Amino acid sequence: MKIMTQQKDQYFMKEAIKEAEKCIPIKTAFCVGAIIVKNGKIESRGFSRELPNNTHAEECALMKLSDIKTAIGAEIYTTMEPCSIRLSGKLPCVDRIIHSGIKRVILGVREPNTFVQCTGISTLKKHGIEVKIIQEMEKECLSIACKNHTEENLYIKKKY
């Protein structure tokens, strides 16, 4: 059972990575991909800045659901820890996930403290949402997220 879950999580994280790769890199934000999965089926996909108004990947995936009720009990795979604060003043992705009814969040890498101090993981856990980090995909997720970011590229080289 654990092996099947691990393989499933890696498969869907690779799908989220494909979304992140669609993101146009900019120096002031990360390139993130997200997918929403329910009962083993991809219900929605999104990537950073896919939709107007500086949207985040998780926000896009939730907005693109044909019915928001589909999110209840679903899982979201995101290449980076969902934000807990937005410099734009928009609702953080963590709050969107909590309000949507998603039960499990699988992420590729914690958010670096480049722009804000993120508390996404602890906030999700406080609200009873299961959180899993796929450690073996961290380098790939961080590398994609930080395209065009000089400091993060140096961090990647030091860490790996």
Sine and cosine of phi, psi and omega as CSV:
sin_phi,cos_phi,sin_psi,cos_psi,sin_omega,cos_omega
0.00,0.00,-0.72,0.69,-0.02,-1.00
-0.90,0.44,-0.64,0.77,0.02,-1.00
-0.90,0.43,-0.68,0.73,0.01,-1.00
-0.88,0.47,-0.67,0.74,0.02,-1.00
-0.90,0.44,-0.68,0.73,0.00,-1.00
-0.89,0.45,-0.70,0.72,0.02,-1.00
-0.90,0.43,-0.67,0.75,0.03,-1.00
-0.88,0.48,-0.72,0.69,-0.01,-1.00
-0.89,0.46,-0.66,0.75,0.02,-1.00
-0.91,0.41,-0.65,0.76,0.03,-1.00
-0.86,0.51,-0.77,0.64,-0.04,-1.00
-0.94,0.33,-0.51,0.86,0.07,-1.00
-0.92,0.40,-0.60,0.80,0.07,-1.00
-0.88,0.47,-0.57,0.82,0.07,-1.00
-0.92,0.39,-0.64,0.77,0.05,-1.00
-0.91,0.42,-0.62,0.79,0.04,-1.00
-0.88,0.47,-0.64,0.77,0.06,-1.00
-0.85,0.52,-0.61,0.79,0.05,-1.00
-0.92,0.39,-0.70,0.71,-0.01,-1.00
-0.86,0.50,-0.58,0.82,-0.01,-1.00
-0.92,0.39,-0.32,0.95,0.04,-1.00
-0.98,0.21,-0.29,0.96,-0.11,-0.99
-0.95,0.30,0.73,-0.68,0.08,-1.00
-0.97,0.23,0.86,-0.51,-0.05,-1.00
-0.94,0.34,0.65,-0.76,0.14,-0.99
-0.69,-0.72,0.39,-0.92,-0.08,-1.00
-0.96,0.26,-0.30,0.95,-0.11,-0.99
-0.98,-0.21,0.17,0.99,0.00,-1.00
-0.36,-0.93,0.30,-0.95,0.01,-1.00
-1.00,0.02,0.38,-0.93,0.12,-0.99
-0.98,-0.17,0.94,-0.35,-0.11,-0.99
-0.79,-0.61,0.55,-0.83,0.10,-1.00
-0.84,-0.55,0.49,-0.87,0.00,-1.00
-0.54,-0.84,0.54,-0.84,0.14,-0.99
-0.69,-0.72,0.53,-0.85,0.06,-1.00
-0.95,-0.31,0.78,-0.62,-0.06,-1.00
-0.84,-0.54,0.72,-0.70,0.09,-1.00
-0.69,-0.73,0.78,-0.63,-0.01,-1.00
0.80,0.61,0.64,0.77,0.06,-1.00
0.98,0.21,0.12,0.99,-0.04,-1.00
-0.88,-0.48,0.71,-0.70,0.07,-1.00
-0.95,0.30,0.87,-0.50,-0.02,-1.00
-0.99,-0.11,-0.45,0.89,-0.07,-1.00
-0.31,-0.95,0.42,-0.91,0.02,-1.00
-0.72,-0.70,0.45,-0.90,0.07,-1.00
-0.31,-0.95,0.37,-0.93,0.10,-1.00
-0.60,-0.80,0.35,-0.94,-0.05,-1.00
-0.82,0.57,0.73,-0.69,0.06,-1.00
0.90,0.43,0.31,0.95,0.04,-1.00
-0.91,0.42,-0.66,0.75,0.00,-1.00
-0.96,-0.27,0.33,-0.94,-0.03,-1.00
-0.86,0.50,0.32,-0.95,0.09,-1.00
0.97,0.25,0.65,0.76,0.11,-0.99
0.81,0.59,0.77,0.64,-0.04,-1.00
-0.97,0.25,0.54,-0.84,0.08,-1.00
-1.00,-0.03,0.30,-0.95,-0.07,-1.00
-0.85,0.52,-0.74,0.68,-0.02,-1.00
-0.90,0.43,-0.64,0.77,0.04,-1.00
-0.87,0.49,-0.72,0.70,0.01,-1.00
-0.88,0.47,-0.72,0.69,-0.02,-1.00
-0.87,0.49,-0.66,0.75,0.03,-1.00
-0.92,0.39,-0.67,0.74,-0.02,-1.00
-0.90,0.43,-0.51,0.86,-0.08,-1.00
-1.00,0.06,-0.08,1.00,0.07,-1.00
-0.87,0.49,0.67,-0.75,0.02,-1.00
-0.92,0.39,-0.49,0.87,0.06,-1.00
-0.58,-0.81,0.87,-0.49,-0.06,-1.00
-0.85,0.53,-0.43,0.90,0.02,-1.00
-0.90,0.44,-0.34,0.94,0.06,-1.00
-0.86,0.51,-0.48,0.88,-0.03,-1.00
-0.93,0.37,-0.40,0.92,-0.04,-1.00
-0.88,0.47,0.87,-0.50,0.01,-1.00
0.98,0.18,0.06,1.00,-0.03,-1.00
-1.00,0.09,0.01,-1.00,0.07,-1.00
-0.87,-0.50,0.54,-0.84,0.12,-0.99
-0.85,-0.53,0.77,-0.64,0.07,-1.00
-0.97,-0.25,0.84,-0.54,-0.02,-1.00
-0.71,-0.70,0.66,-0.75,-0.09,-1.00
-0.94,0.33,-0.28,0.96,0.03,-1.00
-0.64,-0.77,0.50,-0.86,0.05,-1.00
-0.73,0.68,0.78,-0.63,0.02,-1.00
-0.87,0.49,0.63,-0.78,-0.05,-1.00
-0.92,0.39,0.53,-0.85,0.05,-1.00
-0.94,-0.35,-0.12,0.99,0.04,-1.00
-0.49,-0.87,0.59,-0.81,0.03,-1.00
-0.86,-0.50,0.80,-0.60,0.05,-1.00
-0.90,0.43,-0.41,0.91,0.01,-1.00
-0.97,0.23,-0.22,0.98,-0.05,-1.00
1.00,0.03,-0.07,1.00,0.03,-1.00
-0.95,0.33,0.28,-0.96,0.02,-1.00
-0.89,0.45,0.80,-0.60,0.01,-1.00
-0.90,0.44,0.45,-0.89,-0.02,-1.00
-0.89,0.46,-0.55,0.83,0.05,-1.00
-0.85,0.53,-0.71,0.70,0.01,-1.00
-0.91,0.42,-0.64,0.77,0.04,-1.00
-0.88,0.48,-0.68,0.74,0.00,-1.00
-0.91,0.42,-0.72,0.70,0.00,-1.00
-0.86,0.52,-0.75,0.67,-0.04,-1.00
-0.93,0.36,-0.41,0.91,-0.06,-1.00
-0.97,0.24,-0.40,0.92,-0.05,-1.00
1.00,-0.06,0.13,0.99,0.08,-1.00
-0.87,0.49,0.67,-0.74,-0.10,-1.00
-0.98,-0.19,-0.32,0.95,-0.11,-0.99
-0.57,-0.82,0.72,-0.70,0.02,-1.00
-0.86,-0.52,0.83,-0.56,0.01,-1.00
-0.90,-0.43,0.82,-0.58,-0.06,-1.00
-0.79,-0.62,0.38,-0.93,-0.03,-1.00
-1.00,0.01,-0.57,0.82,-0.06,-1.00
-0.41,-0.91,0.53,-0.85,0.12,-0.99
-0.93,0.36,0.49,-0.87,0.01,-1.00
-0.95,0.30,0.82,-0.57,0.09,-1.00
-0.89,0.45,0.42,-0.91,-0.02,-1.00
-0.99,0.12,0.62,0.79,-0.05,-1.00
-0.92,0.38,-0.73,0.68,-0.09,-1.00
-0.94,-0.33,-0.65,0.76,-0.01,-1.00
-0.56,-0.83,0.27,-0.96,0.11,-0.99
-1.00,0.05,0.95,-0.31,-0.09,-1.00
-1.00,0.01,0.71,-0.71,0.07,-1.00
-0.83,-0.55,0.53,0.85,-0.07,-1.00
-0.85,0.53,-0.74,0.67,-0.06,-1.00
-0.88,0.47,-0.77,0.64,-0.04,-1.00
-0.91,0.42,-0.59,0.81,0.02,-1.00
-0.91,0.42,-0.70,0.72,0.03,-1.00
-0.88,0.48,-0.72,0.70,-0.01,-1.00
-0.89,0.46,-0.62,0.78,0.03,-1.00
-0.87,0.50,-0.45,0.89,-0.01,-1.00
-0.99,-0.13,0.26,0.97,0.10,-0.99
0.98,0.21,0.30,0.96,0.01,-1.00
-1.00,-0.08,0.78,-0.63,0.02,-1.00
-0.94,0.34,0.70,-0.72,0.00,-1.00
-0.81,-0.59,0.73,-0.68,0.04,-1.00
-0.74,-0.67,0.69,-0.72,0.10,-1.00
-0.96,-0.28,0.77,-0.64,0.06,-1.00
-1.00,-0.02,1.00,0.03,-0.12,-0.99
-0.81,0.58,-0.65,0.76,-0.09,-1.00
-0.94,0.33,-0.12,0.99,0.03,-1.00
-0.93,-0.36,0.11,0.99,-0.07,-1.00
-0.86,0.51,-0.75,0.66,-0.06,-1.00
-0.87,0.49,-0.70,0.71,0.00,-1.00
-0.90,0.44,-0.70,0.71,-0.01,-1.00
-0.90,0.43,-0.66,0.75,-0.01,-1.00
-0.93,0.37,-0.64,0.77,0.00,-1.00
-0.88,0.48,-0.69,0.72,0.03,-1.00
-0.92,0.38,-0.69,0.72,-0.04,-1.00
-0.86,0.50,-0.56,0.83,-0.14,-0.99
-0.98,-0.20,0.36,0.93,0.08,-1.00
-0.83,0.56,0.75,-0.67,-0.01,-1.00
0.98,0.21,0.16,0.99,0.01,-1.00
-0.94,-0.33,0.96,-0.27,-0.06,-1.00
-0.89,0.46,-0.75,0.66,-0.04,-1.00
-0.88,0.48,-0.68,0.73,-0.02,-1.00
-0.93,0.37,-0.57,0.82,0.03,-1.00
-0.90,0.43,-0.60,0.80,0.08,-1.00
-0.91,0.40,-0.64,0.77,0.04,-1.00
-0.87,0.49,-0.68,0.74,0.00,-1.00
-0.88,0.47,-0.71,0.70,-0.02,-1.00
-0.89,0.45,-0.64,0.77,0.01,-1.00
-0.93,0.38,-0.67,0.74,-0.10,-1.00
-0.96,0.28,-0.59,0.81,-0.09,-1.00
-0.93,-0.38,0.00,0.00,0.00,0.00
